[in-house]
Amino acid sequence: MKSKTLILAAFMAILFFSFSLIQNDWRILGERSVKFSSDKDVIKVGGNDWYDKLKIKVVDAPLHIGGMEVFFENGEKQDVNLRQNIRQGGESRVIDLPEGERRIDRIEFRYHTTGRLRNGTENVIVFGRR
């Protein structure tokens, strides 16, 4: 019985450690406080990091993300048609970047709020996976 408990504890520790490594691959690329309306915002990324996936987290209230354009440092652009309602505290689907890892210059996204905002603003965070 004691050896089964020890094996189970070791397995859980390995599982937890592996999960934390996966979570650490996601980095915050930028954050914006958006207003209660329909609008377009830009997050300047820059830097020397390479990313292969993106996702958006909505913090304070529900938000509808219509789409976004990802501008890469080499001048290319990717149009992403999200058309996704994201609940408060929720995240968008994971967006794959073309041709594997890319350096990102900036991200422009279009949105409109779908609920009441505290203090008239909503925090939106963009993550990139390296």
Order of alpha helices (4+ residues) and beta strands (2+ residues): alpha-beta-beta-beta-beta-beta-beta-beta-beta-beta
